[in-house]
Structures are given as C-alpha cells and as structure tokens.
C-alpha cells in the first residue's frame, strides 16, 4: 500500500511539474494575457490564428508556383529563403489589414452585406468554371467564411484608401506648395561600377573637381550611357530601381549623390535639372501632360500618406506577433 501511495505521489508530482513547465512556455501578449497556442499575432487584443494564416499562404503559394515554379521557395535573398520572406510578409500584411479594419470601423462607414454577397456570388461563379481551383479551395479549407472575410477586408481597404485620398486632395494649401516643390521628373547622369572601393575613389575625384562626364566615360560600366558622359536624360518616378530613384529625387539641380548601391552595382548620380508641376507648365508642357503629372503627384502623395497613416496606426496599437509559429 505504501508503494502504491508513493507511486501516486510521484505521479502527481510529475504532473504538477509538467503543468508548471508547460505554463511557463505559454505565450503572453503585451498586456500579460496568455494567448492561444494557434495565435500568430494579437492586434489590440484580437487574436489572429494560424489556420487563417495558412489559408492566406496557400493562396500566395499557388500563385507563385504558377508564375515561378515550386523551386522558387528554396531560393535565398540576402540569406533568407523566399518561403520565409513571403511568410513574414503575409503575417505583416494580416496585421496591417486588421489595423485598417479597426480604423475604418471607427468611422461612419457601414459595410454593405449586399455588396459582400454579390461579390461572393460572382467570385464563386468564376471559381466553379475551374475544377482545379475548386479542388484547391476544398483541400486548403478555403470556405465561404474565409472568402467573405477577404471580400470584406478588400472593401474596408478600399474605404481606407478613399479616406486617405480625400484628405490629401482636400488639403489645397499643401497641394499648391507641392506643385511648386515636389519633383516629378529629373534630368540626371550616373556612373556605375561593380566595386564599392572604386566608386569611393571616383567620388573622391568628383569632390576634388574632376569632370563628372569624363569620369563616366572612363569608368562607368553602363554601356548605354557611359559614352555620353553617363547621361540618362529626363525621367519620372517609377522608372528606375528604388534605391536609385530615392537618391536621384532627393537631389537638387547641380548636386551629386553619395555612392548608392543597387542590384546593378554602385552608382554615383548627378542631377542637372528638377521638374516640378509649375516648372513643367512654365516650360510649355501641354494641358494633357500637366493633368497626367498632376494625377501622378496626387497618387504619389496619397501613397506616402497611406504609409504614414499605417505607421501611425501601428504606433497607436498594441501589436504582438509570434513569427516562430509560422516557420
């Protein structure tokens, strides 16, 4: 009997130790509240679960497989596999989506159930024509509730974009200032080399007063522009790779950039002229071109405002993510 009691005592002690150790491994959010094991994020107290995340990833995975083949997932970008990078971005997108829904819900916007139903019906009618797609949905649990939640999210996001755009468009004083100051096009030249050390050396030569165009002819590996002194001509936003564009549009006429790295190598950029909406008007641009550029300016400013608003929502929110749960 003593042996049985001792055995039971040991068993109970082990159970207690196990329970305590498991409790110590439970995830908690910023408020100290324990979050469910399937939570991948908690946004303002609202749990986002792994099942929903997996459905979102399945949709993206199918699209990428069709575009690039399934070998894309093991490729690495800056030491990270494409699979891990995409999964992290999906998690971030889910958090932003939740913040947008919360913000728009706090306004007088009312989601139209009729619009959701109409969109769902149209979506399913199209999906029904593709047996492979229907089978994919069934295999991944992409059901009516999930599809409708995505439609609702799209409607909330569209309203969020409308609110931001309306605010930007309504700030006429700021727009008038931007018409005079916001660079829409730049006329620039560049020198492109493969090695950072050489780029630094050339930058030093420019600082010492050597001619930019002659240095471009001597050193630049961009065969399309080297022999014309690195001249790229006039170009607008969205034409060059991001790093290059950001540097070029930050310069004033006559200024030379620091060494800028892109996927092509190391650039040194010189801006010769900057075109704003008002300078384009003064230079005789057509009304059609002015309207196109005005629309582009509004779009660019709205995009900046959109990102700024997202950052503000993040700063105001309580967000906890658990990226280790999506590995």
N, C-alpha and C positions, 0 to 999 in steps of 0.2 A: 504493500500500500504506500509506504514511504517512497518507494522507487517511482510509482505512478505519479504521486503528488510532485516529486522533484522534477519528473519529466514534464508534467503540465506547467510547472513554474518556469522551467527553462523555455518551453514553447511560448508561453505568454510573454516572457521577457524578450524573446527573439522577435515576436510580432510587434511588440512595443518599439523596439529599436528600429525595425524595418519601417514602421509607420512614421517614426520621427525622422528617419533619414529621407524617406520619400517626401515628407512635408518640407524638409529643408531644401529639396530640389525644385519645389514648385515655383513657377514664375510669378512675379508680382509686378503690377504696373506702378506708375509714379506715385500713386496715392497709397501704395502699400497693399492694395487688394490683390488677392490671388486670382490669376487669370486661368481660364480653362486650358487644358493640355493642347487643344487643337487651335488655339489662338495664334495667329501670325502677327497681329497688331491690335492695339487698343487705341481708338481715337475718341477723345473726350468721353471715355467710359464705355464706348460701344465696341464690342468685340468683332474682329474680322477673322473668319475661320479658315483653316487650311483647305477645307473642301471647296470653298469658293475660289480660293487662290489657285487650286489645282485645275479647276474648270477654266479659269482665265488663261493659265499657262497652256492648257491643252489646245485652246483656240489659237494662240500665238504659235505654238509648236507646229500645228498643222499648216498654217500659212507659211512659216519659214521653210518647212520641209518641201512644200510645193515650189517655193521660189529658189531655194539654195541647195536642196537635198539634205538628207539627215546627217551628213558628215559635218555640217556647219557647227553642231553643238559642241564638238570637242576642240574646235579651233580656239586659239588664245589671242586675246587682245590685251596688251600690257600686263601679261602674267595672269589673266583671268579668262576662264573658258567662256565662250559665248553663252552657254547654258546658264552659268552662274550669273553672268551680267544681266541677261534678259530676265531671269527670275527676280533679281534685285530690283530691276526697273518696274516690273509688274507690281511688286509689293509697294513701291513708292507711288505708282500710279493709282493703286487702290486707296492709299491713304489720302492722296490729293482729291480723288473722287469723293471720298467721304466728307472731306472738308468743304468741298464745293456744295454738296447736297445740304450739309448743315447750314451753310451761309445762305443759300437761296431759299431754304425753308424758313429762314428767319425774316424774309421779306414778305410782301403781299402776293407773291407768286403762288398760284394754285395749279398743281399738276392735273392735267386732263386725263382721267381714266379712259375716256372715249378715244383720245389720241393714242394712248398706250395700246388699247385693244386693236385699233385699226392697224397700227404699226406691227403688232404681233401677228395679226392675221395675214398681212401682206408678207411678212418675213417667213411664216410657215408655209405659205403657198409656194413661195420661191424654193424653199428648202425641200419641199415634197417632190420637186422635179429632179432632185439629185439623190439617188439611193445611197451613194457613198457618204454624202453629208449627213443624211438622216441616220445612218448606221453609226457614224462618228458621234453624233449627239447622244444617241442612246448608250453607246459604250462609255461615254465620259460623264453621264449624268447631267447633261445639259438639257434641262427640262423647261417647262413653261415658266416656272417661278424664276429661274435664273435668267432666261431670255428676257422676260418682262423687266427684271431688275436692271438689266443692261440698257433696255429701251428707256426706262425711267432716268437712269444715270445720264444718258445722252441728252434727254430733254432738259434736265437740270443744268448740264454743262452748257448747252446752247443758251439757256436763260442767263447763266453766269457771264458768258461771253457778251451777250446783248447788254447786260448791265454795265460791264466794263467799257464797251464801245460807246455806249450812250454818254457815260461820264466823260470820256475823252473828247468826244465830238462836241459836248456841251460846254467845254472849257475853252471858249473862243479866245480869251486873252492869251492863254498858253499856246493855242494853235497859231495865232498871229505871230507870236515870238518864234515859234518853231519854223514857220515859213521863211523866216529871215536867218535862222541859225542852224537848222537841222540839215546835216549833209546828206543829200540824196545821191550824188554822184561825185566821184573824184577822178582826177587825171593823175596817174601815178606811173612810176618806173620802179623796177626792183632788180636786185642782184641775188641770184640763187646759187648756193654752193652746197656741197654734200657734207662738209665738215664744220663743226662749230668753231674750232680753232681758227680756221681760215676766215670764217665770217667775222670773227672778232678782229682779226688782223685787218680785213678790208674796212670794217667800221672805224678802226683807228686811222686808216689812211684818209677816209672821208672827213673825220674830225680834224685832221691835220691840213685839210684844204684841197685834197686831190679831187679831180673831177669825177663825179658820180657816173656819168655816161661812159667815160673812158674806162673806168674800173669795171663797169658792167660788161663792156666789150672784151675786156681782158680775162675776167674771172667767171662770169655767170655761165651756168650750165643749162640755162633755159634757152634752148636754140631758137625758140620762137621770138624772143625779144632781145637777146644779147647783142646782136649786130646793130640794133637800133638804139643802143645805149640803155637797154632794159625797159624801153617804153612799152607800156600796156595800154595806153590811151585812156579814154573816159569809160568808166564802168560804174554800174549801180550796185546796190545791196543785193545779196543773194547770188552774186556772180562768182566770187572767189571762195576758197575754203575758209572756214570760220576764223581760224587764227589770223590769217592774212587780212580778211575783211575787218575784223575788230581793230587791228593795228592801223590799217590804212584810213579808216573812217574816224579814227581818234586824232589824226594829224591835221595840222593847219597847212596851208599852202607854203611851200618852201622848207618844211620840216622833214627830217629823216628819222626813221624809226630806230629802235634798238634792234638787236638780232632777234628774229621771230622764227620759231621752229614750227613746221607743219609736216604733213606726211610726205611732202616732196623734198624736204631738206631745210636749209637755213636761209631765211630771206632778210634782206635789208631793203626797206621801202622808202622811196622819196615821193612826196605828194607835190604836184605842181599847181594844181587848182582844185578848189572845192566848190561844188554847185549846190546851192540851196534852191528852194522853190522860187524865191524872189530873184535870185541871180539868173535862174533859167528864164524867167519872164523878161528880165532886162536884156538878156541875150537873144530875145526873139523866138523863144520856143512857141510852138503852136498851142492853141487852146486845148486841143485834144491831148497833147503831150503833158500840158500842165495838169489837166484833170487826172490823167493816169498817174502822174507823180504825186498829186495831192492824195489820191486814193492809197497809193503805196505808203506815203507818210503816215496817214491815219492808221493803216494796217500795222505798220512797224511800231508806232506809239502805243496802239492798243495791245499789241503783243507784249511790249515792255510793261505796260500797266497790268496786264493779266498775270505775268510772272511776279510782279511786285505784290499784287493782291494775294497770290498764293503764298508768297513768303510771309506776308502779314498774317494770314490765317494760320500758318504753321506756328508763328511766334506766339499767337494768342491761344493756341490749342494745347491740350495735353496729349501727346502722341508717344506711344511706346511700340516699338517694333521688335520682333524676335526673329531676325534673319536666319539664325541657326536652325529654325524649324522648317525652312524651305530649301535646305541643302539637299 
